[in-house]
Amino acid sequence: MTNITAGRAEHDAVDSTYAWIRLAIAVITGTIGSAGMWSYIVALPTVQADFGILRAEASLPYTVVIIGFAFGGVIMGRFVDRFGIVWPAMGGAALIGLGFVAAGLAPEIWTLSAAHFVIGIGASATFGPIIADTSHWFRKRRGIAIAIASCGNYASGAVWPPIIQYFISTSGWRATHIGIGVFCGLAMVPLLLLMRRPSPVETVAVGAASAAHGSLRLAPNTLQVLLAIAGIGCCVAMSMPQVHIVAYCGDLGYGPARGAEMLSLMLGLGLISRVLSGSVADRIGGLATLLIGSALQAFALVLYLGFDGLTSLYVVSGLFGLFQGGIVAMYPVIVREYFPPREAAFRTGIALMFALFGMALGGWMSGAIFDLTGSYRAAFINGAVWNVLNIVIVGWLLLRSRSGIGGRLATA
């Protein structure tokens, strides 16, 4: 009787008012916890000048924070699948606070990079694991719920850069980093305590999940590898404007403040795109929605090659954000469509890990290309080429899915 009552309570919790309240808490937590994803983009020019180093070397802390974020997502995902979201995320909050304080005290670029690795691991708990946890609370509107949960990361990118730019210009980048660490560490704890209720993990078969979207006739691990490669491709492309727009505007003579505004605009419009993509995914599936977003992202990258005026850069950056905003959110949607629910956080962590590797690789690669060529033109072209790789893989998976409706996902 107790098990039946518990099962009914879990069923009633799905798609409930509490589920939507919990989703709102997840978004706020992600907005605070993802500060480390965007803080160094704004600080990069100042740190480069302070340490007197090349652009590629100055890009290393961003690359490292993404690597920490990527590996941390898999580790935290495994913990969340076993223990729930609260305690792994509490540990993440502590690491964020310590990492930012250490960054503010760093004497040189290598120490700064190590501090950002710690920040990345801590911040990872507020992205993939929280998205996977949220997915268990929704059934009818799972796609849009996942998309909204992932908005915390982009809301962070819209909110934090102007704030960080202001404090860097008034108080210096070191004091700014210490202040962010103290704020994040303290603000996240009460929010996480509101998420203590265990998630209602569904126990449906993989075949039942995949049948609604067609069969891929692939072993789960094969699909995971293909999603990993696709994620690298789309995110190498995505990283060029996101990581270097502030530095790019400085090189063009517009100043880092204009670049920070463009980044904020890009990510703010990305929030709209992310929610719309979730709604679309509920209708046509994650693969089809991912393909549309990837194709539009490639188009926006090409636009950067033809327009470098101040006004046109605002427009193109806005379009880029609007086109690519929903891409990363589709990987968790695809995971929930084709993998077992009880592996959601771990599988999502792996998919996002490789997408983040793409961001890290692209951030460093664009800086290296700039050092070699003296401009970002070749870096934009490089991003577009990587984007084609994503389009090819996702397009092939979609065609395979459409040709095998009604089948079942192969077992490993």
C-alpha positions as CSV (number, residue, x, y, z in Angstrom):
1,M,0.0,0.0,0.0
2,T,2.8,2.4,0.8
3,N,4.5,1.8,-2.5
4,I,1.2,2.3,-4.4
5,T,0.6,5.6,-2.5
6,A,4.2,6.8,-3.2
7,G,3.8,5.9,-6.9
8,R,0.5,7.8,-7.1
9,A,2.1,10.8,-5.4
10,E,5.0,10.8,-7.9
11,H,2.6,10.5,-10.8
12,D,0.5,13.4,-9.5
13,A,3.7,15.5,-9.1
14,V,4.5,15.3,-12.9
15,D,3.2,18.3,-14.8
16,S,2.0,19.8,-11.5
17,T,2.1,23.4,-10.2
18,Y,5.0,22.3,-8.0
19,A,6.8,21.1,-11.1
20,W,6.6,24.6,-12.7
21,I,7.6,26.3,-9.4
22,R,10.6,23.9,-9.2
23,L,11.4,24.8,-12.9
24,A,11.5,28.5,-12.0
25,I,13.9,27.8,-9.1
26,A,16.1,25.7,-11.4
27,V,16.3,28.7,-13.9
28,I,17.3,31.1,-11.2
29,T,19.9,28.7,-9.8
30,G,21.3,28.2,-13.3
31,T,21.5,31.9,-13.9
32,I,23.6,32.4,-10.7
33,G,25.7,29.3,-11.0
34,S,26.6,29.8,-14.6
35,A,28.4,33.1,-14.0
36,G,31.7,31.4,-14.5
37,M,30.8,30.5,-18.1
38,W,30.7,34.2,-19.1
39,S,32.7,36.2,-16.6
40,Y,36.1,35.5,-18.3
41,I,34.8,36.5,-21.7
42,V,34.4,40.0,-20.4
43,A,37.6,39.9,-18.4
44,L,39.8,38.5,-21.2
45,P,41.1,41.8,-22.7
46,T,41.9,43.3,-19.3
47,V,43.6,40.1,-18.1
48,Q,45.7,39.9,-21.3
49,A,46.8,43.5,-20.8
50,D,47.5,43.0,-17.1
51,F,49.7,39.9,-17.7
52,G,51.2,41.1,-21.0
53,I,50.5,37.8,-22.9
54,L,49.2,36.8,-26.3
55,R,45.5,36.4,-27.1
56,A,45.7,32.5,-27.4
57,E,47.4,32.3,-24.0
58,A,44.9,34.7,-22.5
59,S,42.1,32.5,-23.8
60,L,43.2,29.5,-21.7
61,P,41.1,30.3,-18.6
62,Y,38.0,30.2,-20.7
63,T,39.1,26.9,-22.3
64,V,39.8,25.4,-18.9
65,V,36.5,26.6,-17.3
66,I,34.7,24.9,-20.2
67,I,36.7,21.7,-19.8
68,G,35.9,21.7,-16.0
69,F,32.3,22.4,-16.8
70,A,32.3,19.5,-19.3
71,F,33.9,16.8,-17.1
72,G,32.0,18.1,-14.0
73,G,28.7,17.6,-15.8
74,V,29.3,13.9,-16.3
75,I,30.5,13.4,-12.7
76,M,27.7,15.5,-11.2
77,G,25.2,13.7,-13.5
78,R,26.2,10.3,-12.1
79,F,25.7,11.6,-8.5
80,V,22.4,13.2,-9.4
81,D,21.0,10.0,-11.0
82,R,21.9,8.2,-7.7
83,F,21.3,10.9,-5.0
84,G,19.2,13.6,-6.4
85,I,20.1,17.2,-7.3
86,V,20.5,19.0,-4.0
87,W,23.8,17.7,-2.5
88,P,25.8,17.6,-5.7
89,A,24.6,21.1,-6.5
90,M,25.5,22.2,-2.9
91,G,29.0,21.0,-3.5
92,G,29.0,22.8,-6.8
93,A,28.1,26.1,-5.1
94,A,31.1,25.7,-2.7
95,L,33.5,25.1,-5.6
96,I,32.2,28.1,-7.5
97,G,32.8,30.4,-4.5
98,L,36.3,29.0,-3.9
99,G,37.2,29.1,-7.5
100,F,36.3,32.8,-8.0
101,V,38.1,33.9,-4.9
102,A,41.2,32.0,-6.0
103,A,40.9,33.6,-9.5
104,G,40.9,37.0,-8.0
105,L,44.1,36.2,-6.1
106,A,45.9,34.5,-9.0
107,P,49.5,35.8,-9.6
108,E,49.7,34.6,-13.3
109,I,47.7,33.0,-16.1
110,W,48.3,29.3,-15.1
111,T,47.0,29.8,-11.6
112,L,44.1,31.7,-13.0
113,S,43.4,28.8,-15.4
114,A,43.5,26.3,-12.5
115,A,41.0,28.4,-10.5
116,H,38.7,28.5,-13.6
117,F,38.8,24.7,-13.8
118,V,37.4,24.6,-10.2
119,I,34.8,27.1,-11.2
120,G,33.8,25.0,-14.2
121,I,33.4,21.8,-12.2
122,G,31.2,23.7,-9.7
123,A,29.1,25.4,-12.3
124,S,28.4,22.1,-14.1
125,A,26.0,21.1,-11.4
126,T,23.7,24.0,-12.3
127,F,23.4,23.0,-16.0
128,G,23.1,19.5,-17.3
129,P,22.2,17.8,-14.0
130,I,19.5,20.4,-13.3
131,I,18.1,20.0,-16.8
132,A,18.0,16.2,-16.4
133,D,16.3,16.6,-13.0
134,T,13.7,18.9,-14.5
135,S,12.9,16.5,-17.3
136,H,11.6,14.0,-14.7
137,W,8.9,16.4,-13.6
138,F,7.3,16.9,-17.0
139,R,5.7,14.6,-19.6
140,K,3.3,16.5,-21.8
141,R,5.5,19.6,-22.1
142,R,8.9,18.0,-21.5
143,G,10.6,19.7,-24.5
144,I,9.7,23.2,-23.5
145,A,10.5,22.4,-19.8
146,I,14.0,21.2,-20.7
147,A,14.5,24.3,-22.9
148,I,13.4,26.6,-20.1
149,A,15.6,24.9,-17.6
150,S,18.5,25.3,-19.9
151,C,17.7,29.1,-20.1
152,G,19.4,29.7,-16.8
153,N,22.8,29.3,-18.6
154,Y,21.8,31.9,-21.2
155,A,20.1,34.2,-18.8
156,S,23.4,34.2,-17.0
157,G,25.1,35.3,-20.2
158,A,22.5,38.0,-20.7
159,V,22.7,39.4,-17.1
160,W,26.3,39.0,-16.0
161,P,28.4,40.5,-18.7
162,P,27.3,44.2,-18.3
163,I,27.5,43.9,-14.5
164,I,30.9,42.3,-14.7
165,Q,32.1,44.9,-17.2
166,Y,30.9,47.7,-14.9
167,F,32.8,46.3,-11.8
168,I,35.9,45.6,-13.8
169,S,36.0,49.2,-15.0
170,T,35.4,50.6,-11.5
171,S,37.0,48.0,-9.2
172,G,39.4,45.9,-11.3
173,W,39.0,42.3,-12.5
174,R,40.5,40.8,-9.3
175,A,38.0,42.4,-6.9
176,T,35.2,41.6,-9.3
177,H,36.0,37.9,-9.3
178,I,36.2,37.7,-5.5
179,G,32.9,39.5,-5.2
180,I,31.2,37.1,-7.7
181,G,32.5,34.1,-5.7
182,V,31.1,35.4,-2.4
183,F,27.7,36.2,-4.0
184,C,27.3,32.9,-5.8
185,G,28.4,30.8,-2.9
186,L,25.8,32.4,-0.6
187,A,22.9,32.9,-3.0
188,M,22.7,29.4,-4.3
189,V,22.3,27.5,-1.0
190,P,18.7,28.7,0.0
191,L,17.5,28.1,-3.6
192,L,18.8,24.5,-3.6
193,L,17.2,23.8,-0.3
194,L,13.8,24.4,-2.0
195,M,14.5,21.5,-4.4
196,R,14.9,18.8,-1.7
197,R,11.8,16.9,-2.8
198,P,12.9,13.7,-4.7
199,S,12.3,13.6,-8.4
200,P,9.7,11.2,-9.9
201,V,11.9,9.2,-12.2
202,E,9.9,7.3,-14.8
203,T,10.4,3.6,-15.5
204,V,9.5,3.4,-19.2
205,A,11.4,1.2,-21.7
206,V,13.8,2.7,-24.1
207,G,11.8,1.4,-27.1
208,A,8.7,3.2,-25.8
209,A,10.5,6.5,-25.7
210,S,12.1,6.2,-29.1
211,A,9.0,4.8,-30.9
212,A,7.2,8.2,-30.9
213,H,10.1,9.7,-32.8
214,G,11.1,6.9,-35.0
215,S,13.9,4.2,-34.6
216,L,17.5,5.0,-35.2
217,R,18.4,1.3,-35.3
218,L,21.7,2.1,-33.5
219,A,23.2,0.8,-30.3
220,P,22.9,3.4,-27.5
221,N,26.7,3.9,-27.2
222,T,26.9,4.4,-31.0
223,L,24.2,7.1,-30.8
224,Q,26.1,8.7,-27.9
225,V,29.3,8.9,-29.9
226,L,27.5,10.5,-32.9
227,L,25.8,13.0,-30.6
228,A,29.3,13.8,-29.1
229,I,30.8,14.5,-32.5
230,A,27.9,16.6,-33.6
231,G,28.1,18.5,-30.4
232,I,31.7,19.3,-30.9
233,G,31.0,20.5,-34.5
234,C,28.1,22.9,-33.6
235,C,29.9,24.3,-30.5
236,V,33.2,25.0,-32.2
237,A,31.2,27.2,-34.5
238,M,29.1,28.7,-31.7
239,S,32.2,29.7,-29.6
240,M,33.6,32.1,-32.2
241,P,31.2,34.9,-31.6
242,Q,30.4,34.1,-28.0
243,V,33.9,33.9,-26.8
244,H,35.6,36.6,-28.9
245,I,32.9,39.2,-29.6
246,V,34.2,41.5,-26.8
247,A,37.8,41.2,-28.0
248,Y,36.7,41.5,-31.7
249,C,34.9,44.8,-30.9
250,G,38.0,46.1,-29.2
251,D,40.1,45.2,-32.2
252,L,37.7,47.1,-34.5
253,G,37.9,50.2,-32.3
254,Y,34.5,50.0,-30.8
255,G,35.7,49.2,-27.3
256,P,35.0,46.2,-25.0
257,A,31.8,47.8,-23.5
258,R,30.1,47.5,-27.0
259,G,31.2,43.9,-27.2
260,A,29.8,43.1,-23.8
261,E,26.5,44.7,-24.9
262,M,26.5,42.6,-28.1
263,L,27.2,39.4,-26.0
264,S,24.3,40.3,-23.7
265,L,22.0,40.9,-26.7
266,M,23.1,37.7,-28.3
267,L,22.4,35.6,-25.2
268,G,19.2,37.5,-24.4
269,L,17.7,36.7,-27.8
270,G,19.1,33.2,-27.3
271,L,16.7,32.8,-24.4
272,I,13.7,33.4,-26.8
273,S,15.1,31.0,-29.3
274,R,15.7,28.3,-26.6
275,V,12.1,28.4,-25.4
276,L,10.7,28.4,-28.9
277,S,12.9,25.5,-29.8
278,G,11.6,23.5,-26.8
279,S,8.0,24.2,-28.0
280,V,9.0,23.1,-31.6
281,A,10.7,20.0,-30.2
282,D,7.5,18.9,-28.5
283,R,5.9,18.8,-32.0
284,I,8.6,17.6,-34.4
285,G,11.2,16.0,-32.1
286,G,14.7,17.0,-30.9
287,L,16.7,15.9,-34.0
288,A,14.6,17.9,-36.5
289,T,14.7,21.0,-34.2
290,L,18.5,20.6,-33.8
291,L,19.0,20.5,-37.5
292,I,17.0,23.7,-38.1
293,G,19.0,25.5,-35.4
294,S,22.3,24.3,-36.7
295,A,21.6,25.4,-40.3
296,L,20.5,28.9,-39.1
297,Q,23.6,29.2,-37.0
298,A,25.8,28.5,-40.0
299,F,23.9,31.2,-41.9
300,A,24.5,33.8,-39.1
301,L,28.3,32.9,-39.0
302,V,28.6,33.7,-42.7
303,L,26.9,37.1,-42.1
304,Y,29.8,38.1,-39.8
305,L,32.1,37.8,-42.8
306,G,30.2,40.5,-44.7
307,F,29.4,43.0,-41.9
308,D,31.7,44.6,-39.4
309,G,30.1,48.1,-38.8
310,L,28.9,48.8,-35.3
311,T,25.2,48.8,-36.1
312,S,25.4,45.8,-38.4
313,L,27.4,43.9,-35.7
314,Y,24.6,44.5,-33.2
315,V,22.1,43.1,-35.8
316,V,24.2,40.1,-36.8
317,S,24.9,39.3,-33.1
318,G,21.2,39.5,-32.3
319,L,20.4,37.2,-35.3
320,F,23.2,34.8,-34.2
321,G,21.7,34.6,-30.7
322,L,18.2,34.1,-32.0
323,F,19.3,31.3,-34.4
324,Q,21.6,29.3,-32.2
325,G,19.9,29.7,-28.8
326,G,18.0,26.4,-28.9
327,I,20.8,24.2,-30.2
328,V,22.4,23.0,-26.9
329,A,19.0,22.4,-25.3
330,M,18.2,19.9,-27.9
331,Y,20.8,17.4,-26.8
332,P,19.0,16.7,-23.4
333,V,15.7,16.5,-25.4
334,I,17.3,13.9,-27.7
335,V,18.7,12.0,-24.7
336,R,15.2,11.8,-23.2
337,E,13.7,10.6,-26.5
338,Y,16.2,7.8,-27.1
339,F,17.7,6.7,-23.7
340,P,16.4,5.3,-20.4
341,P,15.1,7.9,-17.9
342,R,17.2,6.5,-15.1
343,E,20.3,7.3,-17.2
344,A,19.1,10.9,-18.0
345,A,21.6,13.0,-16.0
346,F,24.6,10.8,-16.9
347,R,23.8,10.6,-20.6
348,T,22.9,14.3,-20.7
349,G,26.2,15.0,-19.0
350,I,28.2,13.1,-21.7
351,A,26.3,14.8,-24.5
352,L,26.9,18.2,-23.1
353,M,30.5,17.4,-22.1
354,F,31.4,17.0,-25.8
355,A,29.4,20.1,-26.8
356,L,31.4,22.0,-24.2
357,F,34.6,20.5,-25.5
358,G,33.6,22.1,-28.8
359,M,33.2,25.4,-27.0
360,A,36.6,25.1,-25.3
361,L,38.3,24.0,-28.5
362,G,36.7,26.7,-30.6
363,G,37.5,29.4,-28.0
364,W,41.2,28.5,-28.0
365,M,41.3,27.8,-31.8
366,S,39.8,31.2,-32.7
367,G,42.4,32.9,-30.5
368,A,45.2,30.9,-32.1
369,I,43.9,31.7,-35.6
370,F,43.8,35.4,-34.7
371,D,47.4,35.3,-33.5
372,L,48.4,33.6,-36.8
373,T,46.4,35.8,-39.2
374,G,46.0,39.1,-37.3
375,S,42.2,39.0,-37.8
376,Y,39.1,37.0,-37.0
377,R,38.0,36.5,-40.6
378,A,39.6,33.0,-40.9
379,A,38.2,32.1,-37.5
380,F,34.6,32.8,-38.7
381,I,35.3,30.6,-41.7
382,N,36.7,27.8,-39.5
383,G,33.5,27.9,-37.4
384,A,31.3,27.6,-40.4
385,V,33.2,24.5,-41.6
386,W,32.8,22.8,-38.2
387,N,29.1,23.7,-38.3
388,V,28.7,21.7,-41.5
389,L,30.0,18.6,-39.7
390,N,27.1,19.0,-37.2
391,I,24.6,19.4,-40.0
392,V,25.7,16.3,-41.8
393,I,25.5,14.0,-38.7
394,V,22.2,15.4,-37.4
395,G,20.7,15.2,-40.9
396,W,21.8,11.6,-41.3
397,L,20.3,10.7,-37.9
398,L,17.0,12.4,-38.8
399,L,16.8,10.6,-42.1
400,R,17.5,7.3,-40.4
401,S,14.8,8.1,-37.8
402,R,12.2,9.0,-40.4
403,S,12.9,5.8,-42.4
404,G,12.4,3.6,-39.3
405,I,9.3,4.8,-37.5
406,G,7.8,2.2,-35.3
407,G,11.1,0.3,-34.6
408,R,13.1,0.1,-31.5
409,L,16.5,1.3,-30.5
410,A,19.1,-1.4,-30.6
411,T,20.6,-2.6,-27.4
412,A,24.3,-2.3,-26.7
